[in-house]
Amino acid sequence: MTAVIFHNPKCGTSRNALALLRERGVEPTVVEYLKTGWDRATLERLATRTGVGLAGLLRRKEADAQALLDSGADDETILAAAIARRS
């Protein structure tokens, strides 16, 4: 099995998911998206494959993400914000 995890080492859920994969014998390709950033094609592909749409990819615990959701931001606005964001 091959797997890719878009990982945030500061996030407990992300750390737990990575640990679970490794416990199950899966060594995923780890992409630390806060370092590498996002590109449009990857975000669109993830939104489609997961079935949650671009808004569903947002970390709702983050104030910036919640502000986008509260404002009713469209997909273009969400894409622009995600691509521009770097930690």
Helices and strands as residue ranges (DSSP letters): E 4-7, H 12-23, E 29-32, H 33-36, H 40-50, H 53-56, H 63-71, H 75-84
